[in-house]
């Protein structure tokens, strides 16, 4: 029983670390997408989101 709790705790910790890493990558993608959209004169919120999603999918 104790081992099961410990394993669950480790699994939850790993999931939280992965979530934090994905949020960090997503933030980087949003920043990069904004720079790219401005650079290529396609600076709209919709274009930034599409670029960020594409970048995120490539990076994870």
DOLUMKOL-883022 format. One line per field, with one value per residue (C-alpha): chain; x negated, y negated, z; residue in one letter. Coordinates in nm, 3 decimals. Layout:
ch: [A_...]
xx: [X_...]
yy: [Y_...]
zz: [Z_...]
aa: [A_...]
***
This chain:
ch: [A_A_A_A_A_A_A_A_A_A_A_A_A_A_A_A_A_A_A_A_A_A_A_A_A_A_A_A_A_A_A_A_A_A_A_A_A_A_A_A_A_A_A_A_A_A_A_A_A_A_A_A_A_A_A_A_A_A_A_A]
xx: [0.000_-0.279_-0.468_-0.159_-0.125_-0.494_-0.466_-0.155_-0.337_-0.637_-0.404_-0.220_-0.552_-0.668_-0.342_-0.375_-0.733_-0.621_-0.334_-0.572_-0.812_-0.528_-0.418_-0.774_-0.795_-0.455_-0.564_-0.878_-0.669_-0.431_-0.723_-0.886_-0.555_-0.502_-0.851_-0.798_-0.456_-0.592_-0.898_-0.686_-0.409_-0.139_-0.094_0.255_0.356_0.486_0.158_-0.044_0.162_0.132_-0.244_-0.277_-0.081_-0.293_-0.615_-0.491_-0.403_-0.749_-0.924_-0.748]
yy: [0.000_-0.243_-0.160_-0.238_-0.582_-0.654_-0.552_-0.768_-1.062_-1.016_-0.987_-1.304_-1.485_-1.373_-1.489_-1.828_-1.865_-1.776_-2.024_-2.299_-2.218_-2.230_-2.568_-2.696_-2.568_-2.718_-3.056_-3.042_-2.949_-3.239_-3.482_-3.339_-3.344_-3.710_-3.799_-3.599_-3.750_-4.103_-4.027_-3.888_-4.148_-3.896_-4.030_-3.935_-3.743_-3.458_-3.426_-3.441_-3.161_-2.944_-2.997_-2.925_-2.600_-2.486_-2.569_-2.392_-2.078_-2.069_-2.119_-1.857]
zz: [0.000_0.096_-0.224_-0.430_-0.268_-0.331_-0.696_-0.736_-0.583_-0.818_-1.117_-1.017_-0.973_-1.318_-1.473_-1.306_-1.431_-1.784_-1.761_-1.647_-1.933_-2.187_-2.053_-2.087_-2.446_-2.528_-2.391_-2.607_-2.910_-2.853_-2.830_-3.144_-3.332_-3.248_-3.375_-3.695_-3.759_-3.720_-3.933_-4.218_-4.193_-4.099_-3.747_-3.635_-3.325_-3.540_-3.732_-3.413_-3.259_-3.571_-3.582_-3.210_-3.241_-3.534_-3.347_-3.033_-3.226_-3.379_-3.045_-2.834]
aa: [X_X_X_X_X_X_X_X_X_X_X_X_X_X_X_X_X_X_X_X_X_X_X_X_X_X_X_X_X_X_X_X_X_X_X_X_X_X_X_X_X_X_X_X_X_X_X_X_X_X_X_X_X_X_X_X_X_X_X_X]
***
